[in-house]
C-alpha cells in the first residue's frame, strides 16, 4: 500500500484525485494541503512515499515545493498533477517520477500507481502489487538510449556512473560520455536487475566500478570510481548501499 499526499488549492480536484487513488485499493491518502507551508510540515511528519503536486497554487509554486522536497532526508517520489503541460521539462529536471494532466484520466493515474509500486518493490524487495503484474525482467547487458537522433546501445558493464545535471542526463562509461534527454528515473527503471543503483537524487552508480569509499560530512560519503571520479552518496541511500556492498 502506497502512502500518498496531495497538494492542490482546488478542493474539487483534490477530492477527485483522492477518490481515484482510493479506488485503486493500492493507495492510502495520508493527507492533503492547499499551500506550501502546510504541505511541507505534514510531509516531514507523515513521510508519504509519493506527493501528488499541482504546479500553480493560489500563493505558491508547486515547482518550489518540489525543490524543497528534494532536500528532505526521506524524500518522497513526486508526481505533478496539473492542468498545464508547458512545465513538463522543468518537472523532470526536478526528478519528478511522472506528470499527469487535468482533467484526470483514471486509467492514466492507475499507470502512475503501477510505476510507483514497481519502484517501491525495487527498493524494498516487497512483492509487486501492480494492477497488471509484469513478467520478471531478465538482467540486461545493454542499454538502449537516444543520443540526438540515434539509438545507441551502451554496454551496462562499461557504465561507471549516470548523473542528472541542469536537465540533462549523462552516462559516463569506460571510454566516453553520452548526453541524453531521458530522465534519470527513466534510465533507473530500464536498469533494474543490474549493478546500477541509485546513491543520490542526481546519481546512479555501477557497484562494480567502485574502488574506494571516502567518509564525508553529516554521515554521508563519496564513492571513488575506477576512472577517478567522485560520486556523492546521500543519507537517504547510504543504508541501502551498505547492504548491497556489505560494509
C-alpha positions in Angstrom: 0.0 0.0 0.0 1.4 3.4 -1.1 1.1 6.3 1.3 0.3 9.4 -0.7 -0.1 13.1 0.0 -2.0 15.6 -2.3 -1.1 19.3 -2.7 -3.7 21.3 -4.7 -5.5 24.5 -4.0 -8.7 23.3 -5.7 -10.8 21.2 -3.2 -12.7 19.5 -6.0 -9.5 18.5 -7.8 -8.1 17.1 -4.5 -11.3 15.2 -3.9 -11.4 13.7 -7.4 -7.7 12.6 -7.3 -8.1 11.2 -3.8 -11.2 9.2 -5.0 -9.4 7.8 -8.0 -6.4 6.8 -5.9 -8.5 5.1 -3.3 -10.5 3.2 -6.0 -7.2 1.5 -7.0 -7.1 -0.1 -3.5 -3.4 0.3 -3.6 -3.1 3.9 -2.2 -3.7 5.3 1.3 -4.2 9.1 1.4 -2.0 10.3 4.3 -3.1 13.9 4.0 -3.9 17.0 1.8 -2.9 20.6 1.7 -3.5 23.7 -0.4 -0.3 25.6 0.3 3.4 25.2 0.7 3.7 25.8 4.4 1.1 23.2 5.5 2.3 20.7 2.9 5.9 20.8 4.0 5.1 20.4 7.7 2.8 17.5 7.0 5.1 15.7 4.6 8.1 15.9 7.0 5.8 14.5 9.8 3.9 11.9 7.8 6.7 10.7 5.5 4.5 9.8 2.5 6.1 7.7 -0.3 4.6 9.9 -3.0 3.4 13.5 -3.3 0.9 14.4 -6.0 1.6 18.1 -6.6 -0.2 20.8 -8.5 2.1 23.3 -10.1 0.1 26.5 -9.9 -1.3 27.1 -6.4 -3.0 30.3 -5.2 0.0 31.7 -3.4 2.8 29.2 -4.1 4.5 27.3 -6.9 4.5 23.6 -6.9 7.9 23.7 -8.5 9.2 25.5 -5.4 7.6 22.8 -3.2 9.3 20.1 -5.3 12.7 21.7 -4.8 12.2 21.8 -1.0 11.1 18.1 -1.1 14.4 17.2 -2.8 16.2 18.4 0.3 14.4 16.1 2.7 16.2 13.1 4.2 13.1 10.9 3.5 12.4 12.3 0.0 9.1 11.2 -1.5 8.5 10.5 -5.1 7.0 13.5 -6.9 4.1 13.3 -9.3 2.9 16.6 -10.8 -0.8 16.7 -11.3 -1.7 19.8 -13.2 -3.7 21.4 -16.0 -0.6 22.9 -17.6 1.6 20.8 -19.9 4.2 23.5 -20.5 6.0 22.8 -17.2 6.8 19.2 -18.0 10.5 19.8 -18.8 11.0 21.7 -15.5 9.2 19.0 -13.7 11.5 16.3 -14.9 14.6 18.4 -14.2 13.4 18.1 -10.6 13.4 14.3 -11.0 9.6 14.0 -11.0 8.5 10.4 -11.3 5.5 11.3 -13.5 3.5 14.2 -14.9 -0.3 13.8 -15.3 -2.7 16.3 -16.7 -6.2 17.5 -15.6 -8.9 16.6 -16.2 -7.8 13.4 -14.6 -8.0 10.1 -16.5 -8.4 7.2 -14.2 -6.5 4.7 -16.4 -3.6 7.1 -16.7 -3.4 7.5 -12.9 -3.5 3.7 -12.5 -0.5 3.5 -14.7 1.3 6.0 -12.5 0.4 3.9 -9.4 1.8 0.8 -11.1 5.1 2.6 -11.7 5.3 3.8 -8.1 4.6 0.3 -6.9 7.4 -1.1 -9.1 9.8 1.5 -7.7 8.7 0.6 -4.1 9.3 -3.1 -4.9 12.7 -2.5 -6.3 13.8 -0.5 -3.2 12.2 -2.7 -0.5 12.2 -6.1 -2.2 8.5 -6.4 -1.5 6.1 -8.4 -3.7 4.6 -6.4 -6.5 1.1 -5.1 -6.0 0.7 -3.7 -9.5 -2.6 -3.8 -11.4 -1.2 -5.9 -14.2 1.7 -7.8 -12.8 4.6 -7.6 -15.4 6.7 -10.5 -16.2 10.1 -10.5 -14.4 12.7 -8.7 -16.3 15.8 -10.6 -17.3 19.1 -8.9 -16.5 20.1 -6.8 -19.5 23.7 -6.4 -20.7 23.0 -3.5 -23.0 21.1 -0.2 -22.5 19.3 1.4 -25.5 19.4 5.2 -25.3 18.5 8.0 -27.6 21.5 10.3 -28.3 20.5 13.2 -30.6 18.8 11.4 -33.5 20.4 8.0 -33.0 19.7 5.0 -30.8 22.9 3.9 -29.1 23.5 0.6 -27.3 25.6 1.1 -24.2 27.2 -2.0 -22.5 26.0 -1.9 -18.9 29.2 -3.4 -17.7 31.1 -0.3 -19.0 28.9 2.2 -17.2 30.7 3.9 -14.4 28.0 6.4 -13.2 25.0 8.2 -14.5 24.2 11.8 -13.4 21.5 14.3 -13.9 22.6 17.9 -14.1 20.8 21.0 -15.4 18.1 19.0 -17.1 20.5 16.6 -18.9 21.3 13.0 -18.1 24.9 12.0 -18.7 26.1 8.4 -18.8 29.9 8.0 -18.1 31.4 4.8 -19.4 35.0 3.5 -19.7 35.6 5.2 -23.0 33.1 8.1 -23.5 30.1 10.1 -22.1 26.6 10.1 -23.6 24.3 13.1 -23.1 20.6 12.2 -23.1 17.3 13.9 -22.9 15.8 11.0 -20.9 15.3 11.5 -17.2 17.4 9.7 -14.5 14.2 8.0 -13.3 13.5 6.6 -16.7 17.1 5.2 -17.0 16.9 3.8 -13.5 13.8 1.8 -14.4 15.5 0.4 -17.5 18.4 -0.7 -15.4 16.6 -2.8 -12.8 18.3 -6.2 -12.1 21.7 -4.7 -13.0 24.6 -3.5 -10.8 23.5 0.1 -11.5 21.9 1.6 -8.3 20.8 5.0 -7.1 23.0 6.6 -4.4 21.8 10.2 -4.7 18.9 12.1 -6.2 21.2 13.0 -9.1 23.4 9.9 -9.4 23.3 6.3 -10.2 26.5 4.2 -10.0 27.8 0.9 -11.1 28.6 -1.1 -7.9 31.3 -3.0 -9.8 33.1 0.3 -10.7 33.5 1.5 -7.1 37.1 1.3 -5.9 37.0 3.4 -2.7 34.6 4.9 -0.2 35.5 8.2 1.4 33.7 9.4 4.6 32.2 12.8 4.2 30.2 15.3 6.3 27.0 14.6 8.2 27.2 10.8 7.9 27.5 10.7 4.1 30.3 9.6 1.9 31.8 9.9 -1.6 32.4 7.0 -3.9 35.7 7.0 -5.8 35.1 5.3 -9.1 37.6 3.4 -11.3 38.0 6.4 -13.6 39.0 8.6 -10.6 35.7 10.5 -10.5 33.9 11.0 -7.2 30.2 10.5 -6.7 28.3 11.7 -3.6 26.1 9.4 -1.6 23.2 11.0 0.3 22.0 9.8 3.7 18.7 8.6 2.1 20.6 5.9 0.1 23.5 5.2 2.4 22.0 2.3 4.4 20.8 0.6 1.2 24.3 1.0 -0.4 26.0 -0.5 2.7 23.7 -3.6 2.5 24.4 -4.0 -1.2 28.2 -3.9 -1.0 28.5 -5.3 2.6 30.2 -2.7 4.7 
